[in-house]
Amino acid sequence: MELWPTNSVEWPLNIQFEILGIIFGRSFLQVAEFFLDKFVNQITFFLFFPPWDHWLSPPHNSHKLSNQPFH
């Protein structure tokens, strides 16, 4: 018994799409979860360390800020 029929039209299309959906759906969910995780990390980082703190800081502080490592 062949795994792939020679004429793929013999297969009901919905079964093919179901198999494709399972294969791609799983990998898509993993990729989406990965990017969502990164995105949430970025958002929380910006909430706690907003960049506009540095943008709005007065210019005379800039030489002090540049001496601090994580700025």
mmCIF file of the N, C-alpha and C atoms, coordinates in Angstrom:
data_MODEL
# 
_entry.id   MODEL 
# 
loop_
_atom_site.group_PDB 
_atom_site.id 
_atom_site.type_symbol 
_atom_site.label_atom_id 
_atom_site.label_alt_id 
_atom_site.label_comp_id 
_atom_site.label_asym_id 
_atom_site.label_entity_id 
_atom_site.label_seq_id 
_atom_site.pdbx_PDB_ins_code 
_atom_site.Cartn_x 
_atom_site.Cartn_y 
_atom_site.Cartn_z 
_atom_site.occupancy 
_atom_site.B_iso_or_equiv 
_atom_site.pdbx_formal_charge 
_atom_site.auth_seq_id 
_atom_site.auth_comp_id 
_atom_site.auth_asym_id 
_atom_site.auth_atom_id 
_atom_site.pdbx_PDB_model_num 
ATOM 1   N N  . MET A 1 1  ? 0.854   -1.203 0.000  1.00 0.00 ? 1  MET A N  1 
ATOM 2   C CA . MET A 1 1  ? 0.000   0.000  0.000  1.00 0.00 ? 1  MET A CA 1 
ATOM 3   C C  . MET A 1 1  ? 0.884   1.246  0.000  1.00 0.00 ? 1  MET A C  1 
ATOM 4   N N  . GLU A 1 2  ? 0.662   2.122  -0.978 1.00 0.00 ? 2  GLU A N  1 
ATOM 5   C CA . GLU A 1 2  ? 1.482   3.330  -1.064 1.00 0.00 ? 2  GLU A CA 1 
ATOM 6   C C  . GLU A 1 2  ? 1.012   4.360  -0.038 1.00 0.00 ? 2  GLU A C  1 
ATOM 7   N N  . LEU A 1 3  ? 1.969   5.100  0.469  1.00 0.00 ? 3  LEU A N  1 
ATOM 8   C CA . LEU A 1 3  ? 1.611   6.184  1.376  1.00 0.00 ? 3  LEU A CA 1 
ATOM 9   C C  . LEU A 1 3  ? 0.989   7.335  0.586  1.00 0.00 ? 3  LEU A C  1 
ATOM 10  N N  . TRP A 1 4  ? 1.619   7.679  -0.547 1.00 0.00 ? 4  TRP A N  1 
ATOM 11  C CA . TRP A 1 4  ? 1.080   8.744  -1.401 1.00 0.00 ? 4  TRP A CA 1 
ATOM 12  C C  . TRP A 1 4  ? 0.480   8.101  -2.649 1.00 0.00 ? 4  TRP A C  1 
ATOM 13  N N  . PRO A 1 5  ? -0.814  8.209  -2.855 1.00 0.00 ? 5  PRO A N  1 
ATOM 14  C CA . PRO A 1 5  ? -1.417  7.682  -4.081 1.00 0.00 ? 5  PRO A CA 1 
ATOM 15  C C  . PRO A 1 5  ? -0.833  8.392  -5.297 1.00 0.00 ? 5  PRO A C  1 
ATOM 16  N N  . THR A 1 6  ? -0.692  7.659  -6.413 1.00 0.00 ? 6  THR A N  1 
ATOM 17  C CA . THR A 1 6  ? -0.100  8.256  -7.605 1.00 0.00 ? 6  THR A CA 1 
ATOM 18  C C  . THR A 1 6  ? -0.945  9.427  -8.088 1.00 0.00 ? 6  THR A C  1 
ATOM 19  N N  . ASN A 1 7  ? -2.247  9.302  -7.994 1.00 0.00 ? 7  ASN A N  1 
ATOM 20  C CA . ASN A 1 7  ? -3.125  10.400 -8.390 1.00 0.00 ? 7  ASN A CA 1 
ATOM 21  C C  . ASN A 1 7  ? -3.675  11.035 -7.120 1.00 0.00 ? 7  ASN A C  1 
ATOM 22  N N  . SER A 1 8  ? -3.145  12.210 -6.775 1.00 0.00 ? 8  SER A N  1 
ATOM 23  C CA . SER A 1 8  ? -3.508  12.802 -5.485 1.00 0.00 ? 8  SER A CA 1 
ATOM 24  C C  . SER A 1 8  ? -4.958  13.264 -5.460 1.00 0.00 ? 8  SER A C  1 
ATOM 25  N N  . VAL A 1 9  ? -5.590  13.375 -6.638 1.00 0.00 ? 9  VAL A N  1 
ATOM 26  C CA . VAL A 1 9  ? -6.990  13.803 -6.666 1.00 0.00 ? 9  VAL A CA 1 
ATOM 27  C C  . VAL A 1 9  ? -7.888  12.708 -6.095 1.00 0.00 ? 9  VAL A C  1 
ATOM 28  N N  . GLU A 1 10 ? -7.400  11.466 -6.079 1.00 0.00 ? 10 GLU A N  1 
ATOM 29  C CA . GLU A 1 10 ? -8.184  10.392 -5.474 1.00 0.00 ? 10 GLU A CA 1 
ATOM 30  C C  . GLU A 1 10 ? -8.457  10.675 -3.999 1.00 0.00 ? 10 GLU A C  1 
ATOM 31  N N  . TRP A 1 11 ? -7.530  11.350 -3.368 1.00 0.00 ? 11 TRP A N  1 
ATOM 32  C CA . TRP A 1 11 ? -7.732  11.693 -1.962 1.00 0.00 ? 11 TRP A CA 1 
ATOM 33  C C  . TRP A 1 11 ? -8.827  12.735 -1.845 1.00 0.00 ? 11 TRP A C  1 
ATOM 34  N N  . PRO A 1 12 ? -9.684  12.620 -0.846 1.00 0.00 ? 12 PRO A N  1 
ATOM 35  C CA . PRO A 1 12 ? -10.589 13.749 -0.567 1.00 0.00 ? 12 PRO A CA 1 
ATOM 36  C C  . PRO A 1 12 ? -9.756  14.975 -0.178 1.00 0.00 ? 12 PRO A C  1 
ATOM 37  N N  . LEU A 1 13 ? -10.121 16.101 -0.753 1.00 0.00 ? 13 LEU A N  1 
ATOM 38  C CA . LEU A 1 13 ? -9.303  17.297 -0.539 1.00 0.00 ? 13 LEU A CA 1 
ATOM 39  C C  . LEU A 1 13 ? -9.263  17.696 0.931  1.00 0.00 ? 13 LEU A C  1 
ATOM 40  N N  . ASN A 1 14 ? -10.393 17.529 1.620  1.00 0.00 ? 14 ASN A N  1 
ATOM 41  C CA . ASN A 1 14 ? -10.409 18.006 3.003  1.00 0.00 ? 14 ASN A CA 1 
ATOM 42  C C  . ASN A 1 14 ? -9.426  17.233 3.873  1.00 0.00 ? 14 ASN A C  1 
ATOM 43  N N  . ILE A 1 15 ? -9.163  15.958 3.535  1.00 0.00 ? 15 ILE A N  1 
ATOM 44  C CA . ILE A 1 15 ? -8.171  15.206 4.313  1.00 0.00 ? 15 ILE A CA 1 
ATOM 45  C C  . ILE A 1 15 ? -6.782  15.784 4.067  1.00 0.00 ? 15 ILE A C  1 
ATOM 46  N N  . GLN A 1 16 ? -6.495  16.117 2.800  1.00 0.00 ? 16 GLN A N  1 
ATOM 47  C CA . GLN A 1 16 ? -5.198  16.732 2.497  1.00 0.00 ? 16 GLN A CA 1 
ATOM 48  C C  . GLN A 1 16 ? -5.033  18.037 3.270  1.00 0.00 ? 16 GLN A C  1 
ATOM 49  N N  . PHE A 1 17 ? -6.065  18.859 3.235  1.00 0.00 ? 17 PHE A N  1 
ATOM 50  C CA . PHE A 1 17 ? -5.969  20.143 3.924  1.00 0.00 ? 17 PHE A CA 1 
ATOM 51  C C  . PHE A 1 17 ? -5.864  19.947 5.431  1.00 0.00 ? 17 PHE A C  1 
ATOM 52  N N  . GLU A 1 18 ? -6.533  18.902 5.920  1.00 0.00 ? 18 GLU A N  1 
ATOM 53  C CA . GLU A 1 18 ? -6.453  18.636 7.350  1.00 0.00 ? 18 GLU A CA 1 
ATOM 54  C C  . GLU A 1 18 ? -5.025  18.295 7.750  1.00 0.00 ? 18 GLU A C  1 
ATOM 55  N N  . ILE A 1 19 ? -4.386  17.439 6.935  1.00 0.00 ? 19 ILE A N  1 
ATOM 56  C CA . ILE A 1 19 ? -3.002  17.053 7.234  1.00 0.00 ? 19 ILE A CA 1 
ATOM 57  C C  . ILE A 1 19 ? -2.084  18.271 7.132  1.00 0.00 ? 19 ILE A C  1 
ATOM 58  N N  . LEU A 1 20 ? -2.261  19.052 6.067  1.00 0.00 ? 20 LEU A N  1 
ATOM 59  C CA . LEU A 1 20 ? -1.455  20.270 5.921  1.00 0.00 ? 20 LEU A CA 1 
ATOM 60  C C  . LEU A 1 20 ? -1.701  21.208 7.094  1.00 0.00 ? 20 LEU A C  1 
ATOM 61  N N  . GLY A 1 21 ? -2.968  21.324 7.488  1.00 0.00 ? 21 GLY A N  1 
ATOM 62  C CA . GLY A 1 21 ? -3.289  22.205 8.608  1.00 0.00 ? 21 GLY A CA 1 
ATOM 63  C C  . GLY A 1 21 ? -2.623  21.759 9.895  1.00 0.00 ? 21 GLY A C  1 
ATOM 64  N N  . ILE A 1 22 ? -2.585  20.440 10.108 1.00 0.00 ? 22 ILE A N  1 
ATOM 65  C CA . ILE A 1 22 ? -1.933  19.939 11.327 1.00 0.00 ? 22 ILE A CA 1 
ATOM 66  C C  . ILE A 1 22 ? -0.442  20.256 11.286 1.00 0.00 ? 22 ILE A C  1 
ATOM 67  N N  . ILE A 1 23 ? 0.184   19.982 10.121 1.00 0.00 ? 23 ILE A N  1 
ATOM 68  C CA . ILE A 1 23 ? 1.631   20.205 10.016 1.00 0.00 ? 23 ILE A CA 1 
ATOM 69  C C  . ILE A 1 23 ? 1.947   21.692 10.162 1.00 0.00 ? 23 ILE A C  1 
ATOM 70  N N  . PHE A 1 24 ? 1.272   22.518 9.343  1.00 0.00 ? 24 PHE A N  1 
ATOM 71  C CA . PHE A 1 24 ? 1.590   23.947 9.364  1.00 0.00 ? 24 PHE A CA 1 
ATOM 72  C C  . PHE A 1 24 ? 1.030   24.623 10.604 1.00 0.00 ? 24 PHE A C  1 
ATOM 73  N N  . GLY A 1 25 ? -0.126  24.159 11.065 1.00 0.00 ? 25 GLY A N  1 
ATOM 74  C CA . GLY A 1 25 ? -0.721  24.768 12.253 1.00 0.00 ? 25 GLY A CA 1 
ATOM 75  C C  . GLY A 1 25 ? 0.185   24.653 13.462 1.00 0.00 ? 25 GLY A C  1 
ATOM 76  N N  . ARG A 1 26 ? 0.788   23.477 13.627 1.00 0.00 ? 26 ARG A N  1 
ATOM 77  C CA . ARG A 1 26 ? 1.655   23.292 14.787 1.00 0.00 ? 26 ARG A CA 1 
ATOM 78  C C  . ARG A 1 26 ? 2.875   24.185 14.698 1.00 0.00 ? 26 ARG A C  1 
ATOM 79  N N  . SER A 1 27 ? 3.543   24.168 13.533 1.00 0.00 ? 27 SER A N  1 
ATOM 80  C CA . SER A 1 27 ? 4.752   24.978 13.415 1.00 0.00 ? 27 SER A CA 1 
ATOM 81  C C  . SER A 1 27 ? 4.404   26.464 13.498 1.00 0.00 ? 27 SER A C  1 
ATOM 82  N N  . PHE A 1 28 ? 3.237   26.838 12.929 1.00 0.00 ? 28 PHE A N  1 
ATOM 83  C CA . PHE A 1 28 ? 2.835   28.241 12.997 1.00 0.00 ? 28 PHE A CA 1 
ATOM 84  C C  . PHE A 1 28 ? 2.592   28.654 14.440 1.00 0.00 ? 28 PHE A C  1 
ATOM 85  N N  . LEU A 1 29 ? 1.948   27.779 15.215 1.00 0.00 ? 29 LEU A N  1 
ATOM 86  C CA . LEU A 1 29 ? 1.699   28.103 16.618 1.00 0.00 ? 29 LEU A CA 1 
ATOM 87  C C  . LEU A 1 29 ? 3.007   28.272 17.375 1.00 0.00 ? 29 LEU A C  1 
ATOM 88  N N  . GLN A 1 30 ? 3.974   27.401 17.095 1.00 0.00 ? 30 GLN A N  1 
ATOM 89  C CA . GLN A 1 30 ? 5.255   27.522 17.790 1.00 0.00 ? 30 GLN A CA 1 
ATOM 90  C C  . GLN A 1 30 ? 5.937   28.835 17.432 1.00 0.00 ? 30 GLN A C  1 
ATOM 91  N N  . VAL A 1 31 ? 5.930   29.169 16.135 1.00 0.00 ? 31 VAL A N  1 
ATOM 92  C CA . VAL A 1 31 ? 6.559   30.419 15.699 1.00 0.00 ? 31 VAL A CA 1 
ATOM 93  C C  . VAL A 1 31 ? 5.825   31.614 16.294 1.00 0.00 ? 31 VAL A C  1 
ATOM 94  N N  . ALA A 1 32 ? 4.487   31.563 16.243 1.00 0.00 ? 32 ALA A N  1 
ATOM 95  C CA . ALA A 1 32 ? 3.697   32.672 16.777 1.00 0.00 ? 32 ALA A CA 1 
ATOM 96  C C  . ALA A 1 32 ? 3.939   32.822 18.273 1.00 0.00 ? 32 ALA A C  1 
ATOM 97  N N  . GLU A 1 33 ? 4.000   31.697 18.974 1.00 0.00 ? 33 GLU A N  1 
ATOM 98  C CA . GLU A 1 33 ? 4.235   31.754 20.412 1.00 0.00 ? 33 GLU A CA 1 
ATOM 99  C C  . GLU A 1 33 ? 5.597   32.364 20.700 1.00 0.00 ? 33 GLU A C  1 
ATOM 100 N N  . PHE A 1 34 ? 6.590   31.972 19.899 1.00 0.00 ? 34 PHE A N  1 
ATOM 101 C CA . PHE A 1 34 ? 7.941   32.498 20.072 1.00 0.00 ? 34 PHE A CA 1 
ATOM 102 C C  . PHE A 1 34 ? 7.953   34.014 19.895 1.00 0.00 ? 34 PHE A C  1 
ATOM 103 N N  . PHE A 1 35 ? 7.328   34.492 18.785 1.00 0.00 ? 35 PHE A N  1 
ATOM 104 C CA . PHE A 1 35 ? 7.345   35.930 18.519 1.00 0.00 ? 35 PHE A CA 1 
ATOM 105 C C  . PHE A 1 35 ? 6.506   36.688 19.535 1.00 0.00 ? 35 PHE A C  1 
ATOM 106 N N  . LEU A 1 36 ? 5.384   36.080 19.960 1.00 0.00 ? 36 LEU A N  1 
ATOM 107 C CA . LEU A 1 36 ? 4.554   36.734 20.965 1.00 0.00 ? 36 LEU A CA 1 
ATOM 108 C C  . LEU A 1 36 ? 5.334   36.889 22.255 1.00 0.00 ? 36 LEU A C  1 
ATOM 109 N N  . ASP A 1 37 ? 6.107   35.862 22.607 1.00 0.00 ? 37 ASP A N  1 
ATOM 110 C CA . ASP A 1 37 ? 6.936   35.909 23.801 1.00 0.00 ? 37 ASP A CA 1 
ATOM 111 C C  . ASP A 1 37 ? 7.929   37.056 23.700 1.00 0.00 ? 37 ASP A C  1 
ATOM 112 N N  . LYS A 1 38 ? 8.621   37.152 22.559 1.00 0.00 ? 38 LYS A N  1 
ATOM 113 C CA . LYS A 1 38 ? 9.582   38.232 22.345 1.00 0.00 ? 38 LYS A CA 1 
ATOM 114 C C  . LYS A 1 38 ? 8.878   39.586 22.435 1.00 0.00 ? 38 LYS A C  1 
ATOM 115 N N  . PHE A 1 39 ? 7.700   39.670 21.789 1.00 0.00 ? 39 PHE A N  1 
ATOM 116 C CA . PHE A 1 39 ? 6.965   40.928 21.737 1.00 0.00 ? 39 PHE A CA 1 
ATOM 117 C C  . PHE A 1 39 ? 6.556   41.370 23.137 1.00 0.00 ? 39 PHE A C  1 
ATOM 118 N N  . VAL A 1 40 ? 6.047   40.417 23.931 1.00 0.00 ? 40 VAL A N  1 
ATOM 119 C CA . VAL A 1 40 ? 5.626   40.746 25.295 1.00 0.00 ? 40 VAL A CA 1 
ATOM 120 C C  . VAL A 1 40 ? 6.822   41.201 26.117 1.00 0.00 ? 40 VAL A C  1 
ATOM 121 N N  . ASN A 1 41 ? 7.961   40.535 25.921 1.00 0.00 ? 41 ASN A N  1 
ATOM 122 C CA . ASN A 1 41 ? 9.164   40.957 26.633 1.00 0.00 ? 41 ASN A CA 1 
ATOM 123 C C  . ASN A 1 41 ? 9.541   42.384 26.256 1.00 0.00 ? 41 ASN A C  1 
ATOM 124 N N  . GLN A 1 42 ? 9.459   42.706 24.966 1.00 0.00 ? 42 GLN A N  1 
ATOM 125 C CA . GLN A 1 42 ? 9.771   44.066 24.518 1.00 0.00 ? 42 GLN A CA 1 
ATOM 126 C C  . GLN A 1 42 ? 8.820   45.072 25.159 1.00 0.00 ? 42 GLN A C  1 
ATOM 127 N N  . ILE A 1 43 ? 7.515   44.742 25.145 1.00 0.00 ? 43 ILE A N  1 
ATOM 128 C CA . ILE A 1 43 ? 6.519   45.668 25.697 1.00 0.00 ? 43 ILE A CA 1 
ATOM 129 C C  . ILE A 1 43 ? 6.783   45.906 27.176 1.00 0.00 ? 43 ILE A C  1 
ATOM 130 N N  . THR A 1 44 ? 6.986   44.834 27.938 1.00 0.00 ? 44 THR A N  1 
ATOM 131 C CA . THR A 1 44 ? 7.205   45.013 29.373 1.00 0.00 ? 44 THR A CA 1 
ATOM 132 C C  . THR A 1 44 ? 8.496   45.781 29.613 1.00 0.00 ? 44 THR A C  1 
ATOM 133 N N  . PHE A 1 45 ? 9.512   45.528 28.785 1.00 0.00 ? 45 PHE A N  1 
ATOM 134 C CA . PHE A 1 45 ? 10.763  46.268 28.938 1.00 0.00 ? 45 PHE A CA 1 
ATOM 135 C C  . PHE A 1 45 ? 10.524  47.762 28.728 1.00 0.00 ? 45 PHE A C  1 
ATOM 136 N N  . PHE A 1 46 ? 9.739   48.106 27.695 1.00 0.00 ? 46 PHE A N  1 
ATOM 137 C CA . PHE A 1 46 ? 9.475   49.520 27.422 1.00 0.00 ? 46 PHE A CA 1 
ATOM 138 C C  . PHE A 1 46 ? 8.606   50.138 28.503 1.00 0.00 ? 46 PHE A C  1 
ATOM 139 N N  . LEU A 1 47 ? 7.735   49.331 29.112 1.00 0.00 ? 47 LEU A N  1 
ATOM 140 C CA . LEU A 1 47 ? 6.910   49.881 30.189 1.00 0.00 ? 47 LEU A CA 1 
ATOM 141 C C  . LEU A 1 47 ? 7.775   50.235 31.393 1.00 0.00 ? 47 LEU A C  1 
ATOM 142 N N  . PHE A 1 48 ? 8.758   49.382 31.688 1.00 0.00 ? 48 PHE A N  1 
ATOM 143 C CA . PHE A 1 48 ? 9.565   49.624 32.879 1.00 0.00 ? 48 PHE A CA 1 
ATOM 144 C C  . PHE A 1 48 ? 10.745  50.546 32.599 1.00 0.00 ? 48 PHE A C  1 
ATOM 145 N N  . PHE A 1 49 ? 11.266  50.501 31.374 1.00 0.00 ? 49 PHE A N  1 
ATOM 146 C CA . PHE A 1 49 ? 12.383  51.375 31.009 1.00 0.00 ? 49 PHE A CA 1 
ATOM 147 C C  . PHE A 1 49 ? 12.009  52.138 29.744 1.00 0.00 ? 49 PHE A C  1 
ATOM 148 N N  . PRO A 1 50 ? 11.116  53.108 29.850 1.00 0.00 ? 50 PRO A N  1 
ATOM 149 C CA . PRO A 1 50 ? 10.676  53.806 28.636 1.00 0.00 ? 50 PRO A CA 1 
ATOM 150 C C  . PRO A 1 50 ? 11.812  54.625 28.043 1.00 0.00 ? 50 PRO A C  1 
ATOM 151 N N  . PRO A 1 51 ? 11.964  54.594 26.723 1.00 0.00 ? 51 PRO A N  1 
ATOM 152 C CA . PRO A 1 51 ? 13.054  55.354 26.099 1.00 0.00 ? 51 PRO A CA 1 
ATOM 153 C C  . PRO A 1 51 ? 12.876  56.856 26.230 1.00 0.00 ? 51 PRO A C  1 
ATOM 154 N N  . TRP A 1 52 ? 11.605  57.310 26.355 1.00 0.00 ? 52 TRP A N  1 
ATOM 155 C CA . TRP A 1 52 ? 11.414  58.756 26.404 1.00 0.00 ? 52 TRP A CA 1 
ATOM 156 C C  . TRP A 1 52 ? 11.956  59.346 27.700 1.00 0.00 ? 52 TRP A C  1 
ATOM 157 N N  . ASP A 1 53 ? 12.291  58.516 28.701 1.00 0.00 ? 53 ASP A N  1 
ATOM 158 C CA . ASP A 1 53 ? 12.976  59.047 29.877 1.00 0.00 ? 53 ASP A CA 1 
ATOM 159 C C  . ASP A 1 53 ? 14.289  59.694 29.467 1.00 0.00 ? 53 ASP A C  1 
ATOM 160 N N  . HIS A 1 54 ? 14.995  59.045 28.552 1.00 0.00 ? 54 HIS A N  1 
ATOM 161 C CA . HIS A 1 54 ? 16.270  59.594 28.105 1.00 0.00 ? 54 HIS A CA 1 
ATOM 162 C C  . HIS A 1 54 ? 16.043  60.761 27.150 1.00 0.00 ? 54 HIS A C  1 
ATOM 163 N N  . TRP A 1 55 ? 15.015  60.629 26.282 1.00 0.00 ? 55 TRP A N  1 
ATOM 164 C CA . TRP A 1 55 ? 14.781  61.694 25.307 1.00 0.00 ? 55 TRP A CA 1 
ATOM 165 C C  . TRP A 1 55 ? 14.376  62.990 26.000 1.00 0.00 ? 55 TRP A C  1 
ATOM 166 N N  . LEU A 1 56 ? 13.576  62.877 27.066 1.00 0.00 ? 56 LEU A N  1 
ATOM 167 C CA . LEU A 1 56 ? 13.059  64.077 27.716 1.00 0.00 ? 56 LEU A CA 1 
ATOM 168 C C  . LEU A 1 56 ? 14.016  64.623 28.770 1.00 0.00 ? 56 LEU A C  1 
ATOM 169 N N  . SER A 1 57 ? 15.068  63.874 29.063 1.00 0.00 ? 57 SER A N  1 
ATOM 170 C CA . SER A 1 57 ? 15.975  64.355 30.099 1.00 0.00 ? 57 SER A CA 1 
ATOM 171 C C  . SER A 1 57 ? 16.688  65.611 29.594 1.00 0.00 ? 57 SER A C  1 
ATOM 172 N N  . PRO A 1 58 ? 16.885  66.594 30.466 1.00 0.00 ? 58 PRO A N  1 
ATOM 173 C CA . PRO A 1 58 ? 17.515  67.856 30.037 1.00 0.00 ? 58 PRO A CA 1 
ATOM 174 C C  . PRO A 1 58 ? 18.939  67.622 29.530 1.00 0.00 ? 58 PRO A C  1 
ATOM 175 N N  . PRO A 1 59 ? 19.402  68.452 28.610 1.00 0.00 ? 59 PRO A N  1 
ATOM 176 C CA . PRO A 1 59 ? 20.701  68.233 27.963 1.00 0.00 ? 59 PRO A CA 1 
ATOM 177 C C  . PRO A 1 59 ? 21.870  68.267 28.944 1.00 0.00 ? 59 PRO A C  1 
ATOM 178 N N  . HIS A 1 60 ? 21.777  69.067 30.002 1.00 0.00 ? 60 HIS A N  1 
ATOM 179 C CA . HIS A 1 60 ? 22.927  69.172 30.893 1.00 0.00 ? 60 HIS A CA 1 
ATOM 180 C C  . HIS A 1 60 ? 23.157  67.881 31.681 1.00 0.00 ? 60 HIS A C  1 
ATOM 181 N N  . ASN A 1 61 ? 22.176  66.949 31.639 1.00 0.00 ? 61 ASN A N  1 
ATOM 182 C CA . ASN A 1 61 ? 22.388  65.653 32.286 1.00 0.00 ? 61 ASN A CA 1 
ATOM 183 C C  . ASN A 1 61 ? 23.104  64.676 31.373 1.00 0.00 ? 61 ASN A C  1 
ATOM 184 N N  . SER A 1 62 ? 23.235  65.016 30.097 1.00 0.00 ? 62 SER A N  1 
ATOM 185 C CA . SER A 1 62 ? 23.682  64.018 29.121 1.00 0.00 ? 62 SER A CA 1 
ATOM 186 C C  . SER A 1 62 ? 25.090  63.518 29.443 1.00 0.00 ? 62 SER A C  1 
ATOM 187 N N  . HIS A 1 63 ? 25.972  64.372 29.935 1.00 0.00 ? 63 HIS A N  1 
ATOM 188 C CA . HIS A 1 63 ? 27.322  63.887 30.203 1.00 0.00 ? 63 HIS A CA 1 
ATOM 189 C C  . HIS A 1 63 ? 27.324  62.925 31.394 1.00 0.00 ? 63 HIS A C  1 
ATOM 190 N N  . LYS A 1 64 ? 26.394  63.121 32.346 1.00 0.00 ? 64 LYS A N  1 
ATOM 191 C CA . LYS A 1 64 ? 26.293  62.175 33.463 1.00 0.00 ? 64 LYS A CA 1 
ATOM 192 C C  . LYS A 1 64 ? 25.750  60.830 32.964 1.00 0.00 ? 64 LYS A C  1 
ATOM 193 N N  . LEU A 1 65 ? 24.727  60.895 32.099 1.00 0.00 ? 65 LEU A N  1 
ATOM 194 C CA . LEU A 1 65 ? 24.108  59.662 31.610 1.00 0.00 ? 65 LEU A CA 1 
ATOM 195 C C  . LEU A 1 65 ? 25.113  58.835 30.815 1.00 0.00 ? 65 LEU A C  1 
ATOM 196 N N  . SER A 1 66 ? 25.960  59.501 30.042 1.00 0.00 ? 66 SER A N  1 
ATOM 197 C CA . SER A 1 66 ? 26.868  58.758 29.170 1.00 0.00 ? 66 SER A CA 1 
ATOM 198 C C  . SER A 1 66 ? 27.901  57.987 29.982 1.00 0.00 ? 66 SER A C  1 
ATOM 199 N N  . ASN A 1 67 ? 28.153  58.399 31.237 1.00 0.00 ? 67 ASN A N  1 
ATOM 200 C CA . ASN A 1 67 ? 29.111  57.667 32.057 1.00 0.00 ? 67 ASN A CA 1 
ATOM 201 C C  . ASN A 1 67 ? 28.509  56.406 32.657 1.00 0.00 ? 67 ASN A C  1 
ATOM 202 N N  . GLN A 1 68 ? 27.184  56.332 32.719 1.00 0.00 ? 68 GLN A N  1 
ATOM 203 C CA . GLN A 1 68 ? 26.554  55.153 33.310 1.00 0.00 ? 68 GLN A CA 1 
ATOM 204 C C  . GLN A 1 68 ? 26.529  54.019 32.299 1.00 0.00 ? 68 GLN A C  1 
ATOM 205 N N  . PRO A 1 69 ? 26.895  52.808 32.716 1.00 0.00 ? 69 PRO A N  1 
ATOM 206 C CA . PRO A 1 69 ? 26.995  51.706 31.744 1.00 0.00 ? 69 PRO A CA 1 
ATOM 207 C C  . PRO A 1 69 ? 25.690  51.407 31.039 1.00 0.00 ? 69 PRO A C  1 
ATOM 208 N N  . PHE A 1 70 ? 24.609  51.098 31.691 1.00 0.00 ? 70 PHE A N  1 
ATOM 209 C CA . PHE A 1 70 ? 23.465  50.533 30.981 1.00 0.00 ? 70 PHE A CA 1 
ATOM 210 C C  . PHE A 1 70 ? 22.535  51.593 30.412 1.00 0.00 ? 70 PHE A C  1 
ATOM 211 N N  . HIS A 1 71 ? 23.065  52.680 29.921 1.00 0.00 ? 71 HIS A N  1 
ATOM 212 C CA . HIS A 1 71 ? 22.184  53.709 29.350 1.00 0.00 ? 71 HIS A CA 1 
ATOM 213 C C  . HIS A 1 71 ? 22.298  53.730 27.843 1.00 0.00 ? 71 HIS A C  1 
# 
